[in-house]
Amino acid sequence: MKFSNILILLGMTTLVGCGVDHIREDMETSHPEDRKTRGAEKFLGHETLKFGGTKKRSHEETGIGVNSYLWRASLDTVSFMPISSADPFGGVILTDWFSPSATENERFKINILLLSRQLRSDGLKVSIFRQEKNSEGHWVDQTVDEETVTELENTILTRARHFHSTAVK
């Protein structure tokens, strides 16, 4: 090892040692609550993510992660179908396959993604999947008309607006 590399290594070790003493001194003299966020603030800034605590939060900060009227309207609109998964914090509703009694050789599945905490038309994305049973008894994917998707989105939005208007009064 070259002498210059040894000097660099020695200098780095000294600098690291100084930093550790400074951190140790801060930890010994500061309040425990301050110590919890000090390192995070140096890395993330003052807007750190905190869990728990005693700060009172407003209703909007503690509720579901998406617009509650869109969430309720979405669940209400697809309530005739079996729900496979519903995540109010991520804004995802997934249904399981559903076959209407009139057409047993056809089935549908719907995925709803809520994208906003505001009641807006672009805060909603609906995907509809359709399958038909072929002569061999296998389910085969079929296309879904975009107009059908738009109609379902409009139905959810109309219902959400209704929920909002009745809640405001």
ZIGIZI-V738620 format. One record per pair of residues at least 24 apart in sequence whose ideal C-beta (glycine too) atoms are under 10 Angstrom apart, sorted by the first residue. I is the first residue (numbers start at 1). J is the second residue. Records with the same first field share a line. If there is no record, write none. Layout:
I->J + J
//
This chain:
60->117
63->88 + 89 + 117
64->88 + 89 + 90 + 91 + 114 + 117
65->89 + 90 + 91 + 114 + 117
66->90 + 91 + 92 + 113 + 114 + 115 + 116 + 117 + 118 + 123 + 124
67->91 + 114 + 115 + 116 + 117 + 118 + 119 + 120 + 123 + 124 + 160 + 164
68->114 + 117 + 119 + 160 + 163 + 164 + 167
69->118 + 119 + 156 + 157 + 159 + 160 + 161 + 162 + 163 + 164 + 165 + 166 + 167
70->112 + 114 + 115 + 116 + 117 + 118 + 119 + 120 + 123 + 124 + 156 + 157 + 159 + 160 + 161 + 163 + 164
71->112 + 114 + 156 + 160 + 163
72->156 + 159 + 160 + 163 + 164 + 167
73->112 + 114 + 119 + 124 + 155 + 156 + 157 + 158 + 159 + 160 + 161 + 162 + 163 + 164
74->110 + 112 + 113 + 114 + 124 + 126 + 152 + 153 + 155 + 156 + 157 + 159 + 160
75->112 + 156 + 159
76->155 + 156 + 159 + 160 + 162 + 163
77->110 + 112 + 126 + 152 + 153 + 155 + 156 + 157 + 158 + 159 + 160
78->108 + 110 + 111 + 112 + 126 + 152 + 155 + 156
81->108 + 109 + 110
82->109
83->110
84->109 + 110 + 111
85->111
86->112
87->114
88->114
90->114
91->115 + 116 + 117 + 123 + 124 + 125
93->126
94->127
95->128 + 129
97->129 + 130 + 131 + 139
99->131 + 133
103->132 + 133
104->133
105->131 + 132 + 133 + 134 + 135 + 137 + 139
106->130 + 131 + 132 + 133 + 139 + 142
107->131 + 132 + 133 + 139 + 142
108->142 + 144 + 148
110->144 + 149 + 152
112->152 + 153 + 156
114->156 + 160
119->157 + 160 + 161 + 163 + 164
120->157 + 160
121->153 + 154 + 156 + 157 + 160
123->157 + 160
124->152 + 153 + 154 + 156 + 157 + 160
125->149 + 153
126->150 + 151 + 152 + 153 + 154 + 155 + 156
127->152
128->152
//
